[in-house]
């Protein structure tokens, strides 16, 4: 396979250096392409290109020393492990002497990542490319072993092709004691001139400073234990890049700018064509998503003595899909995940329900055809067969699948995966083709469920967006059997996932647009449903505020601050109004019957229809806002407009109304309330108390909007004498307001600068 690494984006991205694809990476690629469920050659080329870009943003191996931190963002179950394994192979080709993998916080997840590395890098057999060390410790003699390998590596570094000696691969649990042991080992090894790559898998978990929020509010500088050990480890390595891999980057993006782990650059891992993610499961018609009614959740107040109906449906959908897999002699596993609670006690109840259902159904299928119990079971199975057939037309005939169910039952294993003794055993996927896993926290972050088709999650939504998303084990490379997949969730969880999918795409798009620029310069603003927080509060080291955006008017309260800003905004209003009139035309707003205005003593309102949304965004970005509350609200409005623009098939248009023709003629002086805000921006309907539009002379300012289109009002105000307003500008203060339709208004989180 011939791979040429080119810069992403047609060569527009400035990487610090260009990695080469050498013999170690080529062997890795050949090995990977032969594996079961391997990506195709084109997909692998994309993986290598992205990996080379990530490595190219790192400290060049030719420099004598230096440190940097980068963020690598993928989707849940989208190939992040393949990405950092590819980066590791490239590092071997490009003069890195050591790669360190911080492989999660749980032993099972560390083992999962290690197994992938061992297989993908060819370390399952005797080889001469790597020397792996797991959880190095001074007491285990690892100092001498690592030093010996690095001496040989250093001596061969500039030798002829094919003479390079082994590099060091270190895997370590992300635990403060294990990290301390590793730091003690490396401090005793001469690392001068040795480029090192540190890869932090699931980097938003455990390694960040859990004291950050406290430090932000109190001005203190406390460090959580694991975070402190990571800082000490970094300090012991003179030449390294620290790559933070995650599918949920909110925590990484919200740590303080001055934090050592604050990334200076970000790269995205693209999912392959076979990836099925949030936009598939939570599309508008939700063909794969089922709601679990609240009355089917067992609680103290609602004890259940039999398996909930939705659990029975989920199980039937699973066994039918497994039967199709068996009849079609499919490869790999098929599995079902039941995720009822973080607590372990409910796991037993659900496992007993599942075991009981399978036993009864096995008995029913052993009854003669036509027997009452068998007919009743087949009736339920037929309904769920039709449901699968709706999205998977290639489903084997119903009778064929029913006949195959006894074999499926004999090859099906139901296990608990939790912290109790019987739930600690590793899932050995090769032992059984069909699995049902019942668990909680251990089925959250990082755990790969092979061949997962049916997910049943009767637990409420996490209020932290990243925690919620990490529970989506049902995402992954499932396009070939997507139609057999279903997910069962509570209503609030469905709503939360829908909101998160929107937020995730917004953040990824923003990071992509900022690609190649210092990440510290990117303002941390997120689209995020009001029911969610971006991440656990403890690690947030920046001042951020949630903003709820509903349909209606966004009205600044204090645009009179700072005479210089007022004068700037006057010029902006005049310039934009003149340009928009010339480009898009202007009419008396009262030409629209719904904008009725037959007043004789007021300047006319002018309507400019169809201003491109990009021009309105430019206006909002150019307007000078001095009040913190106003800045936050208008930043949120701008984010809603950006999202609206991104979602639209054609660029949206905005209606602009020049209230009173941007004139101060006839205006009376306005006043401020005790908080320094304008009392009421809008002129009301006239006369008050009218019961129909026929009785009105004027419909009022608030009624001047197009229902399904964003509307922008520009106007001038005159203020009464007030010490809070500079008298030199009080006779003409520019003011604007913007109305968002329901489909445009988006809740978000805004960084306060």
C-alpha positions as CSV (number, residue, x, y, z in Angstrom):
1,X,0.0,0.0,0.0
2,X,1.5,3.3,-1.1
3,X,0.6,6.2,1.2
4,X,1.7,9.8,0.6
5,X,1.1,12.1,3.5
6,X,-0.3,15.4,2.5
7,X,-1.3,18.3,4.6
8,X,-5.0,18.3,5.4
9,X,-7.1,21.0,3.8
10,X,-5.2,21.1,0.5
11,X,-1.9,22.2,2.1
12,X,-3.4,25.2,3.9
13,X,-2.5,24.0,7.4
14,X,0.8,25.0,8.8
15,X,2.2,22.0,10.7
16,X,5.5,22.5,12.5
17,X,7.0,19.6,10.5
18,X,6.0,16.9,8.1
19,X,6.3,13.3,9.4
20,X,7.3,10.6,7.0
21,X,5.7,7.2,6.5
22,X,8.5,4.8,7.0
23,X,8.9,1.0,7.4
24,X,7.4,0.7,10.9
25,X,4.2,2.5,9.8
26,X,4.0,0.5,6.6
27,X,4.3,-2.7,8.5
28,X,1.6,-1.5,10.9
29,X,-0.7,-0.6,8.0
30,X,-0.2,-4.0,6.4
31,X,-0.9,-5.8,9.7
32,X,-4.0,-3.7,10.3
33,X,-5.5,-4.2,6.9
34,X,-5.4,-8.0,7.5
35,X,-7.4,-7.9,10.7
36,X,-11.0,-8.7,11.2
37,X,-13.3,-5.6,10.7
38,X,-10.3,-3.7,9.3
39,X,-10.8,-0.4,7.6
40,X,-10.4,-0.4,3.8
41,X,-7.3,1.0,2.1
42,X,-8.9,4.4,1.5
43,X,-10.0,4.7,5.2
44,X,-6.6,3.7,6.4
45,X,-5.0,6.4,4.2
46,X,-7.3,9.0,5.9
47,X,-6.3,7.7,9.3
48,X,-2.6,7.9,8.5
49,X,-3.0,11.4,7.0
50,X,-4.8,12.6,10.1
51,X,-2.3,10.9,12.4
52,X,0.6,12.6,10.5
53,X,-1.1,16.0,10.9
54,X,-1.5,15.4,14.6
55,X,2.2,14.4,15.0
56,X,3.2,17.3,12.7
57,X,1.7,19.7,15.2
58,X,3.9,18.2,18.0
59,X,7.4,19.3,19.0
60,X,9.7,18.3,16.1
61,X,11.9,15.4,17.0
62,X,14.9,17.2,15.6
63,X,14.7,20.0,18.2
64,X,16.9,19.5,21.3
65,X,14.1,20.1,23.8
66,X,10.6,21.5,24.1
67,X,7.1,20.8,25.5
68,X,3.6,21.2,24.0
69,X,0.1,20.0,24.6
70,X,-2.5,19.1,21.9
71,X,-6.1,18.0,21.9
72,X,-7.4,15.3,19.6
73,X,-11.2,15.0,19.4
74,X,-13.1,12.1,18.0
75,X,-16.6,10.7,18.4
76,X,-17.6,8.0,20.9
77,X,-16.5,4.6,19.5
78,X,-15.2,6.3,16.3
79,X,-11.6,5.1,16.1
80,X,-9.6,7.2,18.6
81,X,-7.6,4.1,19.6
82,X,-6.7,3.4,15.9
83,X,-5.7,7.1,15.6
84,X,-3.2,7.1,18.5
85,X,-1.9,3.6,17.6
86,X,-1.2,5.1,14.1
87,X,0.5,8.1,15.7
88,X,2.6,5.7,17.8
89,X,3.8,3.9,14.7
90,X,4.6,7.2,12.9
91,X,6.5,8.3,16.0
92,X,8.6,5.2,15.7
93,X,9.4,6.1,12.1
94,X,10.2,9.7,12.9
95,X,12.8,9.5,15.6
96,X,10.8,9.3,18.9
97,X,12.6,7.1,21.4
98,X,9.7,6.7,23.8
99,X,5.9,6.6,23.6
100,X,4.0,6.7,26.9
101,X,0.3,5.7,27.0
102,X,-1.8,6.8,30.0
103,X,-4.3,4.1,29.4
104,X,-7.3,5.1,31.4
105,X,-8.3,4.8,35.1
106,X,-9.6,1.2,35.2
107,X,-7.5,-1.9,34.9
108,X,-10.0,-3.4,32.3
109,X,-9.8,-0.3,30.1
110,X,-6.0,-0.2,30.4
111,X,-5.9,-3.9,29.4
112,X,-8.2,-3.2,26.4
113,X,-5.9,-0.5,25.1
114,X,-2.8,-2.5,25.7
115,X,-4.2,-5.5,23.8
116,X,-4.9,-3.3,20.8
117,X,-1.4,-1.8,20.9
118,X,0.2,-5.3,21.3
119,X,-1.7,-6.6,18.3
120,X,-1.5,-3.6,16.0
121,X,2.2,-2.9,16.6
122,X,3.1,-6.5,16.1
123,X,4.2,-7.1,19.7
124,X,2.3,-10.4,20.2
125,X,5.3,-12.2,18.7
126,X,9.1,-11.9,19.2
127,X,10.0,-8.6,17.4
128,X,12.7,-6.0,17.3
129,X,10.7,-2.7,17.0
130,X,9.5,-2.1,20.6
131,X,10.3,-2.9,24.2
132,X,7.1,-2.6,26.2
133,X,7.0,-1.7,29.9
134,X,3.8,-1.9,31.9
135,X,3.5,0.4,35.0
136,X,7.2,0.8,35.4
137,X,8.6,0.8,38.9
138,X,12.1,1.4,40.4
139,X,11.8,-1.6,42.6
140,X,11.1,-3.9,39.6
141,X,14.4,-2.9,38.0
142,X,12.9,-1.0,35.2
143,X,15.4,1.9,35.4
144,X,18.3,-0.2,34.1
145,X,16.1,-2.0,31.5
146,X,14.8,1.3,30.0
147,X,18.2,2.9,30.1
148,X,19.7,-0.1,28.2
149,X,17.1,0.0,25.5
150,X,17.5,3.8,25.0
151,X,21.3,3.6,24.9
152,X,21.0,1.1,22.0
153,X,18.3,3.3,20.4
154,X,20.4,6.5,20.6
155,X,23.4,4.7,19.1
156,X,21.4,3.6,16.0
157,X,19.2,6.8,15.6
158,X,21.2,8.3,12.8
159,X,22.3,5.0,11.3
160,X,21.5,3.5,7.9
161,X,17.8,2.5,7.1
162,X,16.9,-0.8,8.7
163,X,19.4,-0.5,11.5
164,X,17.2,1.3,14.0
165,X,17.1,-0.4,17.4
166,X,14.0,-0.8,19.6
167,X,12.0,2.2,21.0
168,X,10.4,2.1,24.4
169,X,6.6,1.8,24.8
170,X,5.3,2.5,28.3
171,X,1.7,1.8,29.3
172,X,0.6,3.1,32.7
173,X,-2.6,3.3,34.6
174,X,-3.8,6.9,35.2
175,X,-3.5,6.6,38.9
176,X,-1.5,8.9,41.1
177,X,0.7,6.1,42.6
178,X,1.4,4.5,39.2
179,X,2.3,7.9,37.7
180,X,4.6,8.7,40.7
181,X,6.4,5.4,40.1
182,X,6.9,6.2,36.4
183,X,8.2,9.6,37.2
184,X,10.7,8.1,39.7
185,X,11.9,5.7,37.0
186,X,12.3,8.4,34.3
187,X,14.1,10.8,36.6
188,X,16.8,8.1,36.9
189,X,17.2,7.7,33.1
190,X,19.1,10.1,31.0
191,X,16.5,11.5,28.6
192,X,18.6,14.3,27.1
193,X,17.9,14.6,23.4
194,X,15.3,11.8,23.4
195,X,11.9,12.9,21.9
196,X,9.0,11.5,23.8
197,X,5.3,11.3,23.0
198,X,2.8,11.1,25.8
199,X,-0.7,9.9,24.8
200,X,-3.5,10.5,27.4
201,X,-6.4,8.2,26.5
202,X,-9.8,9.5,27.8
203,X,-7.9,12.7,28.7
204,X,-10.9,14.5,30.1
205,X,-11.1,11.9,32.9
206,X,-9.1,11.9,36.1
207,X,-6.0,13.7,34.8
208,X,-7.4,17.3,35.0
209,X,-7.2,19.4,38.1
210,X,-10.3,18.7,40.2
211,X,-9.5,21.8,42.3
212,X,-9.7,24.2,39.3
213,X,-13.2,25.6,40.1
214,X,-12.2,26.2,43.7
215,X,-9.0,27.9,42.6
216,X,-10.9,30.1,40.2
217,X,-13.3,31.3,42.9
218,X,-10.8,31.6,45.8
219,X,-7.6,32.5,44.1
220,X,-5.9,29.5,45.6
221,X,-3.6,27.0,43.7
222,X,-4.6,23.6,44.9
223,X,-3.8,20.5,42.9
224,X,-5.7,17.2,42.8
225,X,-3.4,14.1,43.3
226,X,-3.4,12.6,39.8
227,X,-3.2,16.0,38.1
228,X,-0.2,16.8,40.3
229,X,1.6,13.5,39.3
230,X,1.0,14.3,35.6
231,X,2.6,17.7,36.0
232,X,5.6,16.1,37.8
233,X,5.9,13.5,35.1
234,X,5.9,16.2,32.4
235,X,8.5,18.2,34.3
236,X,10.8,15.1,34.3
237,X,10.8,14.9,30.5
238,X,12.7,17.7,28.7
239,X,11.4,16.9,25.2
240,X,7.8,15.8,24.8
241,X,4.3,16.5,23.4
242,X,1.3,15.6,25.5
243,X,-1.6,14.5,23.3
244,X,-5.0,14.5,24.9
245,X,-7.4,12.1,23.2
246,X,-11.1,12.3,24.0
247,X,-14.6,12.2,22.4
248,X,-15.9,14.7,25.0
249,X,-13.5,17.7,25.0
250,X,-15.6,20.1,27.2
251,X,-13.4,19.6,30.3
252,X,-10.1,20.0,28.3
253,X,-11.4,23.2,26.7
254,X,-12.6,24.8,29.9
255,X,-9.5,24.5,32.0
256,X,-7.6,27.7,32.7
257,X,-5.5,29.2,29.9
258,X,-2.5,29.2,32.3
259,X,-3.0,25.5,33.1
260,X,0.0,23.4,32.0
261,X,-2.5,20.9,30.4
262,X,-4.3,23.6,28.5
263,X,-3.9,22.5,24.8
264,X,-2.2,24.8,22.4
265,X,-3.7,23.1,19.3
266,X,-6.6,20.8,18.4
267,X,-7.1,18.2,15.7
268,X,-10.2,16.2,14.8
269,X,-10.4,12.4,14.2
270,X,-12.9,11.8,11.3
271,X,-15.2,8.8,11.6
272,X,-15.1,6.3,8.7
273,X,-18.0,5.7,6.3
274,X,-19.3,2.8,8.5
275,X,-19.7,4.9,11.6
276,X,-23.2,5.2,13.2
277,X,-23.4,8.0,15.7
278,X,-25.7,10.5,17.4
279,X,-27.1,12.0,14.1
280,X,-28.2,8.4,13.2
281,X,-29.8,7.4,16.5
282,X,-31.3,10.8,17.3
283,X,-32.4,12.1,13.9
284,X,-35.8,13.8,13.7
285,X,-37.8,10.7,12.9
286,X,-35.8,8.6,15.4
287,X,-36.2,5.3,13.6
288,X,-33.8,3.5,16.0
289,X,-34.9,5.1,19.3
290,X,-37.6,3.9,21.6
291,X,-38.9,5.6,24.8
292,X,-39.1,3.7,28.1
293,X,-42.2,4.9,30.0
294,X,-41.6,6.0,33.6
295,X,-44.0,3.5,34.9
296,X,-41.7,0.7,33.6
297,X,-38.8,1.9,35.9
298,X,-38.6,-0.1,39.1
299,X,-38.4,2.2,42.2
300,X,-39.3,2.0,45.9
301,X,-42.5,3.7,45.0
302,X,-43.0,1.6,41.9
303,X,-41.8,-1.9,42.6
304,X,-42.0,-4.3,39.6
305,X,-42.4,-8.0,40.0
306,X,-42.1,-8.9,36.3
307,X,-39.8,-7.7,33.5
308,X,-41.0,-4.4,32.0
309,X,-42.7,-4.6,28.6
310,X,-40.0,-2.5,26.9
311,X,-37.3,-4.8,28.3
312,X,-39.1,-7.8,26.8
313,X,-39.4,-6.0,23.5
314,X,-35.7,-5.1,23.5
315,X,-34.7,-8.7,24.3
316,X,-36.9,-10.1,21.5
317,X,-35.4,-7.6,19.0
318,X,-31.9,-8.8,20.1
319,X,-32.5,-12.5,19.8
320,X,-34.1,-12.0,16.4
321,X,-31.1,-10.1,15.3
322,X,-28.8,-12.7,16.7
323,X,-30.8,-15.4,14.9
324,X,-30.3,-13.6,11.6
325,X,-26.6,-13.4,12.4
326,X,-26.5,-17.1,13.1
327,X,-28.5,-18.1,10.0
328,X,-26.4,-15.8,7.7
329,X,-23.2,-17.1,9.3
330,X,-22.2,-13.6,10.2
331,X,-18.7,-12.9,11.6
332,X,-17.9,-11.5,15.0
333,X,-20.3,-11.1,17.9
334,X,-23.7,-9.7,18.5
335,X,-24.5,-8.2,21.9
336,X,-27.1,-6.4,24.0
337,X,-26.3,-3.9,26.8
338,X,-28.6,-3.3,29.8
339,X,-27.5,-0.2,31.7
340,X,-30.0,0.3,34.5
341,X,-28.0,2.2,37.2
342,X,-24.6,3.1,38.6
343,X,-25.6,1.1,41.7
344,X,-24.9,-2.6,41.5
345,X,-28.1,-3.9,43.3
346,X,-30.5,-3.3,40.3
347,X,-28.1,-5.2,38.0
348,X,-29.1,-8.5,39.8
349,X,-32.8,-7.7,39.2
350,X,-32.3,-7.1,35.5
351,X,-30.1,-10.2,35.0
352,X,-32.7,-12.4,36.8
353,X,-35.4,-10.9,34.5
354,X,-33.4,-11.6,31.4
355,X,-32.4,-15.1,32.5
356,X,-36.0,-15.9,33.4
357,X,-37.4,-14.6,30.0
358,X,-34.8,-16.6,28.1
359,X,-35.6,-19.8,30.0
360,X,-39.4,-19.4,29.5
361,X,-39.0,-18.6,25.8
362,X,-36.7,-21.6,25.4
363,X,-39.4,-23.8,27.0
364,X,-42.2,-22.3,24.9
365,X,-40.2,-23.0,21.7
366,X,-39.9,-26.6,22.7
367,X,-43.7,-27.0,22.8
368,X,-45.5,-28.4,19.7
369,X,-46.3,-25.9,16.9
370,X,-49.7,-24.6,17.4
371,X,-49.6,-24.8,21.2
372,X,-51.0,-21.8,23.0
373,X,-47.8,-20.6,24.7
374,X,-45.8,-21.1,21.5
375,X,-48.3,-19.2,19.5
376,X,-48.4,-16.3,22.0
377,X,-44.6,-16.1,21.9
378,X,-44.5,-16.2,18.1
379,X,-47.1,-13.4,18.0
380,X,-44.9,-11.1,20.0
381,X,-41.9,-12.1,18.0
382,X,-43.7,-11.4,14.7
383,X,-44.4,-7.8,15.8
384,X,-40.7,-7.2,16.6
385,X,-39.7,-9.0,13.4
386,X,-41.7,-6.6,11.4
387,X,-40.1,-3.7,13.4
388,X,-36.6,-4.9,12.4
389,X,-37.7,-5.6,8.8
390,X,-38.7,-1.9,8.6
391,X,-35.1,-0.8,8.8
392,X,-33.3,-4.1,7.7
393,X,-34.9,-5.4,4.5
394,X,-32.3,-8.2,4.2
395,X,-33.7,-9.9,7.4
396,X,-34.0,-13.7,7.0
397,X,-37.6,-15.1,6.8
398,X,-39.5,-15.1,10.1
399,X,-39.9,-18.9,10.4
400,X,-36.3,-19.4,9.7
401,X,-35.3,-17.1,12.5
402,X,-37.7,-18.7,15.0
403,X,-36.2,-22.2,14.1
404,X,-32.8,-20.8,14.8
405,X,-33.6,-19.3,18.2
406,X,-32.8,-22.5,20.2
407,X,-29.3,-22.5,18.8
408,X,-28.9,-18.8,19.7
409,X,-30.1,-19.5,23.3
410,X,-27.4,-22.2,23.6
411,X,-24.7,-19.8,22.4
412,X,-25.9,-16.8,24.5
413,X,-24.1,-15.6,27.7
414,X,-25.7,-13.2,30.1
415,X,-23.2,-11.5,32.5
416,X,-23.0,-8.7,34.9
417,X,-20.2,-6.2,34.4
418,X,-19.7,-4.2,37.6
419,X,-17.5,-3.8,40.7
420,X,-18.9,-6.8,42.5
421,X,-16.9,-10.0,42.6
422,X,-19.1,-11.8,40.0
423,X,-19.0,-8.8,37.7
424,X,-15.2,-8.4,37.7
425,X,-14.4,-11.2,35.3
426,X,-13.3,-10.1,31.9
427,X,-15.6,-10.5,29.0
428,X,-13.9,-13.0,26.6
429,X,-15.6,-12.2,23.4
430,X,-14.2,-15.2,21.5
431,X,-15.8,-17.6,24.0
432,X,-19.4,-16.9,23.0
433,X,-20.9,-15.4,19.8
434,X,-23.9,-13.8,21.7
435,X,-23.7,-11.7,24.8
436,X,-26.0,-9.7,27.1
437,X,-24.0,-7.3,29.4
438,X,-25.8,-5.9,32.5
439,X,-23.9,-3.1,34.3
440,X,-23.5,0.5,35.2
441,X,-20.4,2.6,35.4
442,X,-18.1,0.0,33.9
443,X,-20.2,0.2,30.7
444,X,-19.7,3.9,30.5
445,X,-16.5,5.5,29.3
446,X,-14.1,3.6,27.0
447,X,-15.6,0.2,27.2
448,X,-16.0,-1.4,23.8
449,X,-19.1,-3.7,23.5
450,X,-18.4,-5.9,20.4
451,X,-21.2,-6.1,17.9
452,X,-23.7,-4.2,20.1
453,X,-27.2,-4.0,18.5
454,X,-29.7,-3.4,21.3
455,X,-29.1,-1.0,24.2
456,X,-31.6,-0.7,27.1
457,X,-30.8,2.2,29.5
458,X,-33.5,2.8,32.1
459,X,-31.6,5.6,33.9
460,X,-32.1,9.3,34.0
461,X,-29.9,11.7,32.1
462,X,-26.6,12.9,33.6
463,X,-26.6,16.7,34.0
464,X,-23.0,16.7,32.7
465,X,-22.9,16.7,28.9
466,X,-19.7,14.7,28.6
467,X,-20.8,12.0,31.1
468,X,-24.0,11.6,29.2
469,X,-22.2,11.2,25.8
470,X,-19.8,8.7,27.2
471,X,-22.7,6.3,28.0
472,X,-23.4,6.0,24.3
473,X,-21.7,2.7,23.8
474,X,-24.3,2.1,21.1
475,X,-22.4,4.3,18.7
476,X,-19.7,2.8,16.6
477,X,-18.9,1.1,13.2
478,X,-22.3,-0.6,12.6
479,X,-23.4,0.7,9.2
480,X,-23.6,-2.9,7.8
481,X,-26.1,-3.9,10.5
482,X,-27.4,-0.5,11.5
483,X,-31.0,-1.6,10.8
484,X,-30.8,-4.2,13.5
485,X,-29.8,-1.6,16.1
486,X,-32.2,-0.1,18.7
487,X,-31.8,2.0,21.8
488,X,-34.3,2.3,24.6
489,X,-34.1,5.4,26.8
490,X,-36.2,7.6,29.0
491,X,-37.8,10.7,27.5
492,X,-35.4,13.1,29.3
493,X,-32.4,11.1,28.1
494,X,-33.6,11.2,24.5
495,X,-34.0,15.0,24.7
496,X,-30.6,15.4,26.3
497,X,-28.9,13.3,23.6
498,X,-30.6,15.3,20.9
499,X,-29.3,18.5,22.5
500,X,-25.8,17.0,22.9
501,X,-25.6,15.9,19.3
502,X,-26.3,19.5,18.2
503,X,-23.7,20.8,20.7
504,X,-21.1,18.3,19.6
505,X,-21.3,19.2,16.0
506,X,-21.2,22.9,16.9
507,X,-17.9,22.5,18.8
508,X,-16.3,20.2,16.2
509,X,-17.2,22.7,13.5
510,X,-15.8,25.6,15.6
511,X,-12.5,23.7,16.2
512,X,-12.2,22.8,12.5
513,X,-12.6,26.5,11.6
514,X,-10.0,27.4,14.1
515,X,-7.6,24.7,12.9
516,X,-4.0,25.9,12.5
517,X,-4.5,28.8,15.0
518,X,-3.4,28.9,18.7
519,X,-6.2,27.2,20.6
520,X,-5.7,29.7,23.5
521,X,-7.2,32.3,21.2
522,X,-10.5,30.4,20.7
523,X,-13.3,31.7,22.9
524,X,-15.0,28.9,24.7
525,X,-18.6,29.2,23.6
526,X,-20.9,26.2,23.2
527,X,-24.4,25.4,22.0
528,X,-25.7,23.4,25.0
529,X,-29.2,22.5,26.1
530,X,-30.2,24.3,29.4
531,X,-30.7,20.9,31.1
532,X,-27.0,20.1,30.8
533,X,-23.7,21.5,32.1
534,X,-20.7,21.1,29.8
535,X,-18.7,19.0,32.3
536,X,-18.2,18.4,36.0
537,X,-17.9,21.8,37.7
538,X,-14.7,20.9,39.7
539,X,-12.4,21.0,36.6
540,X,-13.7,24.2,35.0
541,X,-10.9,26.8,35.3
542,X,-12.6,29.5,33.2
543,X,-15.4,31.9,33.9
544,X,-18.4,30.6,32.0
545,X,-22.1,31.3,32.2
546,X,-25.1,29.3,30.9
547,X,-27.5,31.4,28.8
548,X,-31.1,30.3,28.1
549,X,-32.3,31.4,24.7
550,X,-36.0,31.3,24.0
551,X,-38.1,32.5,21.1
552,X,-38.4,36.2,21.2
553,X,-36.5,39.5,21.5
554,X,-32.9,39.8,22.7
555,X,-32.7,43.4,24.0
556,X,-29.5,45.0,25.3
557,X,-30.0,47.0,28.5
558,X,-27.0,49.3,28.6
559,X,-25.8,50.4,25.1
560,X,-25.1,54.0,26.4
561,X,-21.9,52.9,28.2
562,X,-18.7,54.7,26.9
563,X,-19.0,57.7,24.6
564,X,-16.4,56.3,22.2
565,X,-18.5,53.1,21.8
566,X,-21.7,55.2,21.2
567,X,-20.0,57.2,18.5
568,X,-18.6,54.0,16.9
569,X,-22.0,52.5,16.8
570,X,-23.6,55.6,15.3
571,X,-21.2,55.3,12.4
572,X,-21.8,51.5,12.1
573,X,-25.6,52.1,12.0
574,X,-25.4,54.7,9.3
575,X,-22.9,52.7,7.2
576,X,-24.9,49.4,7.4
577,X,-28.3,51.1,6.9
578,X,-27.1,52.9,3.8
579,X,-25.4,49.7,2.4
580,X,-28.4,47.5,3.0
581,X,-30.9,50.0,1.6
582,X,-28.9,50.2,-1.6
583,X,-28.3,46.5,-1.9
584,X,-31.7,45.1,-0.9
585,X,-34.1,48.0,-1.2
586,X,-36.3,49.6,1.5
587,X,-40.0,50.3,1.9
588,X,-42.3,51.7,4.4
589,X,-42.9,48.9,6.9
590,X,-46.6,49.7,7.0
591,X,-46.9,48.3,3.5
592,X,-47.2,45.0,5.3
593,X,-50.8,44.9,6.7
594,X,-49.6,43.1,9.9
595,X,-47.2,46.1,10.5
596,X,-50.1,48.6,10.5
597,X,-49.0,52.2,11.3
598,X,-51.3,55.1,10.5
599,X,-49.8,57.5,13.0
600,X,-49.3,61.1,11.7
601,X,-46.8,62.4,14.2
602,X,-44.1,59.8,14.0
603,X,-41.3,59.1,11.5
604,X,-41.9,56.0,9.4
605,X,-40.5,52.6,10.1
606,X,-38.4,51.3,7.2
607,X,-38.3,47.7,6.2
608,X,-35.3,46.1,4.5
609,X,-36.1,42.5,3.6
610,X,-33.7,39.7,2.9
611,X,-30.4,40.8,4.3
612,X,-27.9,37.8,4.3
613,X,-27.3,36.4,7.7
614,X,-23.5,36.8,7.3
615,X,-23.9,40.5,7.0
616,X,-26.0,40.7,10.2
617,X,-23.4,38.6,12.0
618,X,-20.7,41.0,10.8
619,X,-22.8,43.8,12.2
620,X,-23.1,42.1,15.6
621,X,-19.4,41.4,15.8
622,X,-18.6,45.0,14.9
623,X,-21.0,46.6,17.4
624,X,-19.2,47.7,20.6
625,X,-20.9,46.4,23.7
626,X,-19.5,47.5,27.1
627,X,-22.0,45.9,29.5
628,X,-21.1,42.3,30.6
629,X,-24.7,41.1,30.6
630,X,-25.3,42.6,27.2
631,X,-22.1,41.0,25.8
632,X,-23.1,37.6,27.1
633,X,-26.7,37.8,25.7
634,X,-25.6,39.1,22.3
635,X,-22.8,36.5,22.1
636,X,-25.4,33.8,22.7
637,X,-27.6,35.4,20.0
638,X,-24.7,35.3,17.6
639,X,-24.0,31.7,18.4
640,X,-27.7,30.9,17.6
641,X,-27.3,32.7,14.2
642,X,-24.1,30.8,13.4
643,X,-25.8,27.5,14.2
644,X,-28.8,28.6,12.1
645,X,-26.5,29.4,9.2
646,X,-24.7,26.0,9.5
647,X,-28.0,24.0,9.6
648,X,-29.6,25.7,6.6
649,X,-29.4,24.3,3.1
650,X,-29.2,27.8,1.7
651,X,-27.9,30.8,3.6
652,X,-30.8,32.3,5.7
653,X,-32.0,35.9,5.3
654,X,-32.8,38.5,8.0
655,X,-35.4,41.3,7.9
656,X,-34.0,44.6,9.2
657,X,-36.3,47.4,10.4
658,X,-35.0,50.9,10.9
659,X,-37.3,52.1,13.6
660,X,-38.4,55.7,13.1
661,X,-36.2,55.8,10.0
662,X,-33.2,56.1,12.3
663,X,-34.3,59.6,13.3
664,X,-34.4,61.4,16.7
665,X,-37.1,63.8,15.5
666,X,-40.0,63.9,18.0
667,X,-38.4,61.5,20.5
668,X,-38.8,62.1,24.2
669,X,-36.1,61.5,26.7
670,X,-35.8,58.0,28.0
671,X,-34.8,57.0,31.6
672,X,-32.8,54.3,33.3
673,X,-33.9,52.1,36.2
674,X,-31.9,51.6,39.4
675,X,-29.7,49.0,37.8
676,X,-28.7,51.3,35.0
677,X,-30.8,49.5,32.4
678,X,-33.3,51.0,30.0
679,X,-36.9,50.6,31.3
680,X,-38.6,49.5,28.1
681,X,-37.1,49.7,24.6
682,X,-40.3,49.1,22.6
683,X,-43.1,51.6,21.9
684,X,-46.4,49.9,22.6
685,X,-49.5,49.5,20.5
686,X,-51.7,52.5,20.1
687,X,-54.3,53.0,21.3
688,X,-53.9,50.7,24.3
689,X,-56.7,48.3,25.0
690,X,-57.7,47.8,21.3
691,X,-59.2,44.4,20.7
692,X,-58.5,44.1,17.0
693,X,-56.0,45.4,14.5
694,X,-58.8,47.4,12.9
695,X,-58.9,49.6,16.1
696,X,-55.2,50.2,16.1
697,X,-53.3,53.1,14.8
698,X,-50.0,51.3,15.4
699,X,-49.4,47.6,16.2
700,X,-46.4,48.4,18.4
701,X,-42.7,47.8,18.0
702,X,-42.8,44.2,19.4
703,X,-45.1,43.2,16.5
704,X,-42.6,44.2,13.8
705,X,-41.1,40.8,13.0
706,X,-41.3,38.0,10.4
707,X,-42.5,34.9,12.3
708,X,-40.1,32.3,10.7
709,X,-37.2,34.7,10.0
710,X,-34.7,36.5,12.2
711,X,-35.6,40.2,12.6
712,X,-33.2,43.0,13.5
713,X,-34.3,46.4,14.8
714,X,-32.0,49.5,14.6
715,X,-33.0,52.7,16.3
716,X,-31.8,55.8,18.0
717,X,-32.8,56.9,21.5
718,X,-32.7,60.2,23.4
719,X,-32.0,60.1,27.1
720,X,-33.0,62.4,29.9
721,X,-30.1,64.0,31.8
722,X,-28.4,61.3,33.9
723,X,-25.0,61.2,35.5
724,X,-24.6,57.7,34.2
725,X,-24.8,58.8,30.6
726,X,-22.2,61.0,28.9
727,X,-24.0,64.2,28.1
728,X,-22.1,64.6,24.8
729,X,-23.9,61.5,23.3
730,X,-27.2,61.4,25.3
731,X,-29.1,63.1,22.4
732,X,-28.5,60.2,20.0
733,X,-27.7,56.7,21.4
734,X,-27.8,53.8,18.8
735,X,-29.7,50.8,20.1
736,X,-30.6,47.5,18.5
737,X,-32.6,44.4,19.3
738,X,-32.9,41.1,17.6
739,X,-35.7,38.6,17.5
740,X,-35.0,34.8,17.2
741,X,-37.7,32.3,16.0
742,X,-38.1,29.2,18.1
743,X,-36.2,27.1,15.6
744,X,-33.2,29.5,15.8
745,X,-32.9,30.2,19.5
746,X,-30.3,27.8,21.1
747,X,-29.2,27.5,24.8
748,X,-25.5,27.9,25.2
749,X,-22.6,28.3,27.5
750,X,-20.5,31.6,27.1
751,X,-17.0,32.3,28.3
752,X,-16.7,35.6,30.1
753,X,-13.5,37.4,29.1
